[in-house]
Structures are given as C-alpha cells and as structure tokens.
Amino acid sequence: MATATAVNRHKKKLSERISRIRGKRSQRQFARELGVFQQNVHRYESGSTPHADFLITLALKENISLDWLLLGKGRMRRTR
C-alpha cells in the first residue's frame, strides 16, 4: 500500500503535469476547451485534487495517457 508521502508526491506532480498539458494557453482558454470553469483549472494547478470527470475529460480531449497523467509512467500521449 502506498504511503501518505508517496501519494502526496504524486498529487504534487499531477498539478505540474496538468500545467504542462495546458502549455502556453491561458487557464481561461484551457478551461473553455475542456468545458470547465477557469477557477477549477487554477485550483488543480495549485495542488487541489481534480475530480475524476475532469481527469477523464482532459485525457480524452488532449490525447493524454492516464498512466502518465496520474503516475508519471509511460508516454505522455496515448497511441491510437
């Protein structure tokens, strides 16, 4: 079972990966493209735990591997 420290480390990296996916787009533009509020993107990039719906939508719309998004494992982009 993962320790609390390991979980917290993964959560911190998750916010960094979300920011990396957003790239140079503004939080407002990114949120609009995903169909969420800009405040949610801001909170998630600041370390709040994203909802599963957000993570799934992000992975599908941006063609991102959930393994990479959640755990940093494998390639960032999904292969089709």
Secondary structure, DSSP 8 states (H G I E B T S, - for coil): ---HHHHHHHHHHHHHHHHHHHTTS-HHHHHHHHTS-HHHHHHHHTT----HHHHHHHHHHHTB-HHHHHH--S-SB---
